[in-house]
Amino acid sequence: MTEYQTYKHRINSIIFFDRFQPEESNLEFQLKTVLSNTKLTYLDSIKLIKIISVLICFIDDHSEIYPRFCFDEEKIPRLIEWMRASKTTLTIPEILESKILDSTECTIEKLLIVHATLRLLARGRDFRAFNNYQLTLEERILISRNIAPFDPSVSNGGDPLGDSYHYLANFIIGIIFGNRPLIQKFPILLFFMGPYLMKAIREFFFGNILFFGNHSTIDHMGLKHGIRISKRLYNSTCVS
């Protein structure tokens, strides 16, 4: 609890000089452009279930076997160091355009790398995936200065890193399931309801405080953008 209180206080004290994530329609356009040269990989049912479980649960919160393909042990630490060294505040499309990801051709793989990177920085609860790689709270806060926040009217009190990884988690679900038959779209409903389920479970059942709210507006934006962009990517395939 103390760590989250410190994180919230320090994050809220950062001045971003009006450098925000692109507004909604522009963000969708930029992501569509950035991902236009990637290809959707074929994902079997087992991989789909594993991706969903990773997007829902921090792996440090349990001791079960986790899908390593969701946590690139080589590129994620390199991407974090690239963010640390950045001289400008980075948007989600700019992170996806990092040269570190140039060799990553598959759409979902690229998105999972950025999602896991931002979530590790935001919450520090996925370190089990990286063996000896660690970041202190102070390091995570300092790196967060280089990640652009969403506009306050959209963020509704969320933290920049939290909003960004929430957006991408839902964006990934939209990309994967947006162009599938109706009977296979249940995960879209699950993630649409996610903010409300999270609030109910965390606060009412476990008594935990959501320090930065439930990110509902950000979640729904990411889901919507993913669904729309999936229609442009679905006919591209990549060997899994």
N, C-alpha and C positions, 0 to 999 in steps of 0.2 A: 504493500500500500504506500509506504514512504517513497519508494522509487517512482511510482506513478505520480505522486503529488509533486515530487521534484521535477520530473519530466514535464508535467503540465505547466508548472510555474515558469520553467526555463523556456519552453516552447512559446508560451504566450508573451514572453518578453522580447522575442526576436522581431526585428523590424525588417520587412521584406521590400521596402521602397516601391510599393505598387507593382511588383513583378509577380503576376499571377499566372495560373494555368490558363490556357486559351478559353474564351467563353464557349458555351456549349456547342453551337453549330460549327465553330472554327476548330474546336478540339476534335470533333468527329471527322471533319474534313482532313485535318492534319494526320490523324491516325490512319485514315483510309489511304492517304498518300504514302505514309511510311511503310504500311503493310502491303502495299500493292505488289512489291517484288518478293514477297514471301509466299509460301505454299502451305495449305492445310495438310497436316499429316493424318493418315488413317489411324483412328483410335478404336481399339476393340473395347468390349464392355468392361473388361477388368481394368484397363487403363482409365476409362472414363470414371469408374467408381473411385479409383485411387486419386485422381485429380480432384474430384468433388470433395473427398475426405480431407485432402490437404488444404484446399481453399477454405474449409470450415474450421479445421482444428490446428492449433499450434502444436508442433511435434514435441516440444519440451513439456507439454502438459500431459503426455502419456508415455508409456514405455513400449508401445506396439511397434512392429516393423513398419517403416514408412517408405514410400516410393522415391528412391534416390533420383529418378529422372526429373522430379519436380524441383530439385535443389542441385544445380550445377556447381560442384565443388571447385571447379576451376574458374569459371567466369564470374560467379557472384562476388567472391572476394576482390577480384580485379575490378569489377564494376563499382564496388564500394570505394575502392581507392581512387578510381577515376572521378567519382562524385566528390570525394574529399578534396581532390586537387582542383576542382572546377573553379574558375574565376567568375563565373556567372551563375545565377539561380536557374536551375534546370526544370524544364517542363517534362511531362511524360513522353510526348513525341521526341523531344531532344534526347532523352535517355535511351529510347529505342533506337535512335540513330547513332549511338556510340559505336566507335570503331571496334570495340571489344565484341560487339554482336554481329559484325560484318559476316562472319563465317556461319552464323546461325540462320539457316534458310527457312526453317519450318515456323509457321506463324505461332502455334501454341507454345513451342519450346522457347521462342524469343520472349513471349509474354510471361511465361512462367518464371524465367530468369529475372525479369524486371520486378515482377510481383514479389518473388521471394526476397529479392534484395531490399525492396522498400519495407516489407513486413519485418524483416530482421532488424533493420534500422529503427523502425517505429516501435516495436514491442519487445525485441530481444528475447524471443521465446522459441527460436528455431535453431539454436546453436548446436543441438545434437546432430544436425545434418552436416556439420563442418569440422568435425574432429577437434583439432586444436585451435581453430580460428575463433578469436573472441574479440568483442568490442566492449569497452566500458560504457556506462551511461553517459559520461561526459563526452566521449568520442561520438556516440550516436547523436547527441544533441548538437554538437558542432557540425557534423555532416548534414544534419537536417536544415541548417541555414542555407544549404545549396539546393534545396528542393522547393520549387515554387508552390505556394498554397493555392487552393481554389478561392475564388472571390468569396468574401464573408457572407454574401447573400445566398450562396449555394452551400457553403461549408456548414453554416449553422453551428459554429463553435467547435468544429472538428479540427484536429491537428493536421498539418500539411502531409506528413508521412502517412498517417492513418487514413486520411481521405484518399491519398494516391493509391495505396495498396487495396483499399476497399473498392475503389473505382475499377482497378484492373481485375480483381477477383470476379466481379460481376461482368466485366467486359469479356473475360475469358469464357464464362458460362454462356453469354450471348453469342459469341463467335462459334462455340462448339455446337450448341443446340438450336440456334436461331433458324437454321434452314432444314431442320429435321422434321419428319412427320409429327403431327400433333401428339400422337400417343407417346412419343419419345421426348417431349418437351417438359416433363415434370420438373427437372432441375431449374428451369426458368421460374416456375411458380415458387419453388422452394427458396431460391435466392431473392425473389421479389419480396417474399414474406420474411426474409432473413433478419432485417433490422428490428422488426417487431418481436420475432421469436428470440433474438439475442437479448433484447431488453427484458423480456419476460423471464427468460431462464436465468440471466445473470443477476438481475435485481430482485425479482420476486422470490426465486427459489434459492439463490445462493447469497443474497444480500450484498452483491458487489456493485460498486458505483461505476457507471459508464462515464469516465471523466470527460470524454469528448463527444458525448451523445451517441446516437446509433447510426450516424452517417447515411441516413435513409435517402436523402436527395441525391447524394453522390452515388450510392449503390444503384439506384434506379436509373440514373443517367448512364452509368457504365453498362448496365444491362441493355438499355435501349440502343446505345451506340454499337454494342457488340452484335446484337440481332440484325441491325441494319447493314453493318459491314460484312457480316457472314454471307449475305446474299451475293456479294461481289467476289467472295473468295471460295465458295463451296466447290466450284468445278476445278480447282487446282488441287493436286495431290502431291504428297511427298512420301518417300519411303520411310516407314517408321522404324 
